[in-house]
Every structure is written in structure tokens, then in C-alpha cells.
Amino acid sequence: RLGEERGMTFISAFNDDRIIAGQGTIGLELVEQVSDLEAVVVPIGGGGVISGIATAIKSLRPEVEVYGVQTESAPAMEHSFREGRLVEVETRRSIADGIAIKRPAERTLAHIRKYVDDIRLVTEEDIEAGMFHLLETAKVVAEGAGAAGLAAVLAGRFPELEGRQTAVVLCGANVDLNMLSRIIERSLVRQHRLVQL
């Protein structure tokens, strides 16, 4: 609407060839920096990041497996990937709001169906555990969407990757501090490290 009103150009965060190509530089860096790379796990929202990464990696090293991760609260791309057509879903509130989309784009679905090996889903609790793990062990603050890939690995969604050289893409640190505090507290309770009397 603003574009039409003010003569501005709208650029999609994922449904644009140049955006996808720019995000593909992540894949180029992975191939350059990890000579024994066997697999990559990437969070998926609209699919731009994984489209770029998968296209770059599969063009240079087709044997490297590329996997996507979505939240169960918004599995539009996972459903679309399985059915081979665009599927719109009702989204539920998610800690991974950065990847919670109702309907993916034709452009990114085509890339994903061509270059991505599979897509797995994670729960909200899995994502919280991934965020907490990053905070505690790596001292990295990641938003829910950014931590979804690691959450899937930690939750055992990719048993075939155990013992293999796998890169997990982390993206985004846009998380509310109050929410982060609640995630830390809930994670400590789940691990029986915090008890309230």
C-alpha cells in the first residue's frame, strides 16, 4: 500500500530472485570454509534463505544434503513441499514468528522442491530448548526462528545426521527480553534446575 501511495518499490523478503541470490552467499561461504561438509540445516519461513543456500550448495557440491526446518505452528512450506503445490495454512502463535507464514511463494517452492532433501517440523518447546542451549553453551542470543534448525537437531529430528559434518544456520537475534527471560525460566524448570516453593 505504501509503495503505491508513495511511488516506492516493494521488495519481498523471500520472493525475489536477487534476494535469494544474496542469501545464497551463505551457501558459498559454507562450501568454501567447510571442506568436509556433509549436510546443512536451515530454518524456513518464506523459503528465501534456504532457496539461496540450497541452490548455491547443490550447484557446487551436489552430494551435500540440505534440510529445512519449520515450526509445527506454521508448517506451510513443509505441507507445500510434500504435496508439490502451494498450501496455505492457519498459523498459530509461535515463538518463531520470523518463520511463521501462512503461504509460501511459487518461486521459493520451486527452488526447495529441486534442491532441498527434506523438511522437518519442530515444536515450540523444541525451539525454546534450542534458544536456551545457544544461550548457555555458546553465549549466543538467537530468536526463535533463527534457532529452529538447531532445535530440530537437538530434538532428534535428524537422526541420519549423527556423527556427520553438519552446519546449522543461525539467523536473527530479534527476541524480546521479557520473552527471553520466560524461556530461560521454563527451560530451567524443564531440566529440574529451578524449583519454586
C-alpha positions in Angstrom: 0.0 0.0 0.0 2.8 2.4 0.9 4.6 1.6 -2.3 1.5 2.5 -4.3 0.8 5.7 -2.3 4.4 7.0 -2.4 5.8 5.5 -5.6 8.1 3.2 -3.6 9.3 -0.2 -4.7 8.2 -3.2 -2.6 11.0 -5.9 -2.2 9.9 -9.2 -0.8 12.0 -10.7 2.0 11.9 -14.0 0.2 10.0 -13.9 -3.2 12.7 -12.1 -5.2 15.5 -13.6 -7.3 18.1 -11.1 -6.2 17.2 -11.5 -2.5 17.5 -15.3 -3.0 20.9 -14.9 -4.8 22.2 -12.7 -2.0 21.1 -15.2 0.7 22.8 -17.9 -1.4 26.2 -16.3 -0.4 25.7 -18.1 2.9 25.9 -21.4 0.9 29.0 -20.2 -0.9 30.7 -19.4 2.4 29.8 -22.8 3.8 31.3 -24.6 0.8 34.5 -22.5 0.9 35.0 -22.8 4.7 33.9 -26.4 5.4 35.7 -28.7 3.0 34.2 -31.9 4.5 30.7 -30.5 4.7 28.1 -33.3 4.5 24.8 -31.6 5.4 23.2 -28.2 6.2 20.1 -27.5 8.3 18.3 -24.2 7.7 15.2 -22.7 9.2 12.4 -22.0 6.7 9.8 -19.2 6.6 9.0 -18.0 3.1 11.9 -20.0 1.9 14.3 -17.3 0.5 17.2 -18.2 2.7 17.1 -21.9 2.1 16.4 -21.4 -1.6 19.6 -19.4 -2.0 21.7 -21.7 0.3 20.5 -24.9 -1.3 20.9 -23.6 -4.9 24.5 -22.5 -4.2 25.5 -25.7 -2.4 23.8 -28.1 -4.7 25.4 -26.3 -7.7 28.9 -26.7 -6.3 28.6 -29.8 -4.1 25.5 -31.8 -5.1 26.4 -34.6 -2.6 25.8 -32.2 0.4 22.4 -32.7 1.8 20.2 -29.6 2.6 17.4 -29.9 5.1 14.8 -27.3 6.2 13.0 -26.8 9.5 9.7 -25.2 10.2 7.6 -24.8 13.3 4.6 -27.0 13.8 2.7 -23.8 14.4 3.2 -22.6 10.8 4.0 -25.6 8.5 3.0 -24.0 5.1 6.3 -24.8 3.3 6.5 -28.3 4.7 3.0 -29.1 3.6 3.7 -27.5 0.2 6.9 -29.5 -0.2 5.1 -32.8 0.5 2.1 -32.0 -1.7 4.0 -30.4 -4.6 1.8 -27.3 -4.7 1.3 -24.2 -2.7 -0.6 -24.9 0.5 -1.9 -22.2 2.8 -2.2 -22.9 6.5 -3.7 -21.3 9.5 -0.8 -20.2 11.7 -0.8 -20.4 15.5 1.1 -18.0 17.7 4.7 -19.0 17.7 8.0 -18.1 19.4 9.4 -18.4 15.9 7.3 -15.6 14.4 10.0 -14.8 11.9 9.3 -18.0 10.0 5.5 -18.2 10.7 4.0 -17.6 7.3 0.6 -18.6 6.0 1.5 -19.3 2.4 4.9 -19.6 0.7 5.8 -18.4 -2.8 5.8 -20.3 -6.0 9.4 -19.1 -6.7 10.8 -20.5 -3.4 8.8 -23.7 -3.5 10.3 -24.5 -6.9 13.8 -24.0 -5.6 13.1 -26.0 -2.5 11.5 -28.9 -4.4 14.5 -29.0 -6.7 17.4 -28.6 -4.2 16.2 -29.4 -0.6 16.4 -33.0 0.6 13.6 -32.8 3.2 11.8 -30.6 5.7 11.1 -31.5 9.3 8.9 -29.8 11.9 9.8 -28.7 15.5 7.5 -27.9 18.4 7.5 -24.6 20.4 9.2 -26.4 23.3 11.9 -27.7 20.9 12.6 -24.1 19.8 12.8 -22.9 23.4 15.3 -25.6 24.2 17.4 -24.6 21.2 17.4 -21.0 22.2 18.3 -21.9 25.8 21.1 -24.2 24.6 22.6 -21.5 22.4 22.5 -19.0 25.3 24.0 -21.4 27.8 26.7 -23.2 25.8 27.6 -20.7 23.0 26.6 -17.4 24.6 24.6 -16.6 21.5 21.2 -14.9 21.5 19.0 -16.2 18.7 15.4 -15.5 18.1 13.0 -18.5 17.8 13.1 -18.5 14.0 16.9 -18.4 14.0 17.3 -21.2 16.5 14.8 -23.6 14.8 17.4 -25.5 12.9 19.5 -26.3 16.0 16.3 -27.1 17.8 15.5 -29.8 15.3 18.9 -31.3 15.6 18.9 -31.3 19.4 15.3 -32.8 19.4 16.5 -35.7 17.3 14.6 -34.8 14.1 17.6 -35.7 12.0 18.9 -39.0 13.3 20.6 -39.6 10.0 23.0 -36.7 10.6 24.5 -38.1 13.8 28.3 -38.2 13.5 28.3 -36.4 10.2 29.8 -32.9 9.4 26.7 -30.8 9.6 26.3 -27.0 9.5 23.3 -25.4 11.2 22.4 -21.9 10.0 21.5 -19.5 12.8 19.8 -16.3 11.8 18.2 -13.5 13.7 18.5 -12.1 17.3 15.3 -10.2 17.4 13.9 -11.5 20.6 12.0 -9.6 23.3 13.9 -9.6 26.6 10.8 -10.4 28.6 10.1 -13.4 26.4 13.8 -14.5 26.7 13.5 -14.3 30.5 10.4 -16.6 30.4 12.2 -19.0 28.0 15.2 -19.3 30.4 12.9 -19.9 33.4 10.8 -22.5 31.6 13.9 -24.3 30.3 15.5 -24.4 33.8 12.2 -25.8 35.2 12.1 -28.5 32.4 15.7 -29.5 33.3 14.8 -29.7 37.0 17.4 -26.9 37.7 14.9 -24.5 39.1 12.3 -25.2 41.7 9.8 -22.6 43.1 8.4 -23.2 46.6 
